[in-house]
Amino acid sequence: MQAPRQKSEKLFMTVSILAMLFVLTEIVMQFFGTSICYTEGCKVVSQQVRFGEISILLIGFVTFALLALLSSMNRYVISPGLSRNINLILIVSLASEGFFAGYQAFSVRTPCLFCLIVLSMIMLLGIIRFLSGEKEVIAGFVSFAAVFSLLYLVVPVSATVSLPESDRLILFYSNDCKHCSEVMKEIEENKLSVKHLEVSGYSSFLKSFGIDAVPTLYVNDKYQRVFITGKEAIKRYLLACTETKKETGGNVPVKPRSEKTASPSKTGGPELAPDIFGQHSIIPPLGELPADNGICKQNEICKEEKQQP
């Protein structure tokens, strides 16, 4: 009976160390501006973390390090207290993973590969403990299922808002924002087809994406949806749209033009310009505001302008 338990403890410690090294590798790669995960879900999830993705990674690293340390001690010092602490950490970890998995499944609706691997490792650790006779970890699996299911019942803010599907460009504005007026004037001068929506009815929707300022342009493309916040960033995007519209004579759908010159196609005709979504100089990442002052915070719309005589 003692030999199988020691094998189980050794396997548990090995998996914990591998998980710790996996998370540590991601932390080191983050410092060098890269990542293990290249899926779109990883980028979306990292942008939703309040104190940055590194905070979640450090919590994961400490968790796996504690599990590895306690399981190593438990191999040589048989103590009920050590076993209870290991089980407690696993139960809390499984409950937490229930939240992360539910958030990705029902709110973000896009999977994070790195998160799924970490979830698999925690699940494996729980199964090892259960098979070794630690029935307490059943509470962890029950907690995971409960939290995951409860998140299904909570409708995300984005699901309660209906945006016009037929409009490719949607501008969120405020009547009290001078920058919004400048963007709207440019849209009118260039005769661009842009739907205008007053921000007061969509504040919760935008804040669920980390956006709390106007003007904000929503690009409802067929294969990708992007938010552009700030007067200058929006004007650069609209300028690209205007240039392409003039070149095509308005006979084809407006596709923004990149700063690079389009190369000729094999048929001899001009090749369509690359998609503007790849141009970081024109479209900032989701929720990231441009360096200029061409924004109006929703909670204090152009407050400094109203105070001027």
N, C-alpha and C positions, 0 to 999 in steps of 0.2 A: 504493500500500500504506500510505503514511504517513497519507493523508487519512482512510481508514476507521478507522484506529486512533485518530486524534485525535477523531473523532466518537464512537467507543466510549468513550474516556476522558471526554469531555464528558458523555455520557449517564450514565456511571457516577457522576460527580461530582454531577450533577443529582439522581439518585435518592438518593444518600447524603445530600445536603443536605435533601431533602424528608423522608426518614426521620428525620433528626436533629430537624427542626422538629416533626415529628409526636410524637416522644417528649418533646420539650421542652414542647409544648402540654399533654400529659398531666401532666407534672411540675407545671406552673403550676396546672392545674386541681385537682390533688391538694391543693395548699396552700389552695385556696379551698373544699375539702370536696366537690368534684364530680369527675366523670370522663368521659372520652370513651365508655368502655364501660359499658353498663347491663345486660349479660347476667348471669345468675346465675353463669356460669362465671368471670367476672371477679372477683366477690365471693369465690367459693370459693378461687380461686388466690391472691388477695391475702392471705387469712387463713392460708395455708400457708407464707408466706415468713418465714424466721426473723427477719430484721432489718427487716421491713416492706417493702411494695411499692416504696417510694421507692428502696431499694437496688438493685433490679433495673432500675428505670427509669434510674438514674444510669449503671449499667453499659452499658445500651443507648445512652444519649445519647453517652457517651464513645466507644463503638465506632463509631457512625455519624460522629461528628465526626472521628475519626482517619481513617476511610475517605475522607471528603470532603477532608481536608487533604492526605493522601498522594496521592490521585488528582489533586488540583489541582497539586501539585508535579510529578507525573509527566508532566503535559501540557507542561511547559516544560523540565524536566530529565530526560532519558531516562536512567534509572539502573536496572540490574538489582536493586539492593538495595531500591528503592522498590516495585518490582513484587512482589518476594518477600514483603515485609512486608504488602502489600495482600492477597496470596493467603493468607498465614498467618492474618491476622485473619479472613478469610472462612471458612477451613477450621475454625478454632476456633468461630466464630459458628454455622456450620451444624451442627457436632457438638453445641453447646449447645442449639440449637433442636430437635435430635433428642430431647434429654432432655425439654425443656419440652413438646413435642408428644406424646411418649409418655406423659409423666406425666398430661397432661390426658385422653388417649385411654383409658388403661388403669387409672389409679389414681383420679383425680378423676371421670372419665367425664362430664365436662361441658365444652364448649368455651369458651374465653375469646376474645372477638372481637378485643380489642386484641392479644393474643398472636398470633392468626392473621394479622393485618395486618402485624405486625412480621416474622413468618416469611415472608410473601409478599414483603416488601421485600428480605430477605436472600437469598431464592431468586432473585429478579430480578437482584440484584447479581452473584450467582454465575453466572447464565446469561450476563449481559453480558460478564463476564470470560472465560468459556469461549469465547464466540463471537468474542472479540477475539484468540484464540489462546493464552490462558493455560490450558494443560492441567492445571496443578497443582490447580486448584479442583475437579477430579473427585474428589480425595481428600476434599474437604468434603462432597460429595453422598454418597459412600460412607460417610463417618463418620455423617452424618445417618441413613441407612438402617440402619446397624449399631446405633447407640444406640437408635433407635426400636424396632427389632425385639427387642433385648435386654430392654427394659422390658416388652414383651409377655410375656416368659417369666417375669417376676417377678410373682408373685401378690400383690396388695395385701393388707394386714392385714385390712381390712374384708371381703374376699372369703372369708377363712378362718373367719369367725365367723358362726354362724347364730343370728339373733334370732327370737323368736316373732313370726310374721306376724299372728296373730289378735288380739294385744293392742295396743290403741291407745296405752296409757301403760305405760312400762317404767321402773322405778326401779332404778338401780345404787346399791348401798349397801355399807357395811362394818360388820361386827359390832362394831368398836372405835370407831365414830364416833358421838358423842352427837347431832350434828345429824341424822344419818340416822335415829336412833331417834325424834327429835321429828317428822320428816316422816312416818315410818311410822305413828306414833301418830295423827297428824292424818288420814292416809288411812283408818285403821281407824275413827276416830270418825265420819267423814263417809261411810263405807261406799262408797268409790270403788273402781272396778275398776282396779287397778294391779298389774301383774306385777312381782315383786321378784326381782332377780338380784344375787347376791353379786359384788362387783367383781373379786375375785382372778382369776376366769376370763375377764375381759373387759378387763384393763388395757391390753394391746397394742392392742386394738380402739379403746378410747377415746383413747389417746395418739396414734393415727394421725389423730385429729380435733383434736388440741391440748388434750385434756381430761385433767387429772391430779389431779382432786379429786372427792370425793363429799360429799353426795349429788348425783347427776345424774339428771334425768328425761328420758327419751327419748320424744318425742311422735311416734308413728308414724301421722301423718295420711295420708289418701288421696292428697292432692296435694302435701304438703310434710312434710318430716321435720326436726325441730328438737331440739337438746339444750339443756336448761336446767340450769345448775349453780348450787348454793348454796341454802341453806335458805330464805332469804327470797324469792328469785325463784320457787322451786318452790311455796312456800306461797301466793304471790299468784296463781299459775296455778291451783292447786287450789281456791282460794277462788272464782275466776271460774267454774270448773267446777261447784262446789257450788251457787252462786247460780242458774246456769242450770238445773241439775237440779231444784232446788226449784220454779222457775217452771214448768217443763214437766211436773212430776210424775213424771219418769222415763220418760215415754212416748216420747220421741224421743232420738236419739243426743245425748250430751252435747256441746254446743258452748260453748266459753268465751265469756264476755260481756265486751265492751269497757267502758271507763269511761264512754263516752258513752251517752246514753239512746237506745234504738232508736226509730226513727220509724215511724209506722203505715204499712202497705202499702196498695196501691191497693184491695185487697179489703176493707179495713176492719179486718183482723186485725193482731195485732202482727207486725212484721217481725223476722226472725231477726237477732240481734246480729251486727255485723261480725266477721270472722274475727280471732281473737286474735293470729295470726301477724303482723299489721300493727301491733301495739301494742308498740313498743320499750320502753315503761316496764315491761312485764310480762316479755317474753322478751328477754334480752340477745343480741347477736350470737354466732355459733358460736365457742366457745373463750374468750369474754370472761367473766371472773368478776365477780360483783357486788361492790359496795364493802363489804358487810357481812362479818363474820367467820364466817358460817354455812357454812363449808366445811372439809373435812378432806383434807389432801394425802395421796395414796396412799402416798408414801414415808415419811411420818411421821404416821400416823393419830392425830390428837388427842394428840400427844405431850405437849403442855403439860398436858393434863387428867390423864394418867397420873402425872405428877410431883407432882400436888397430893396432900396427905395425906388 
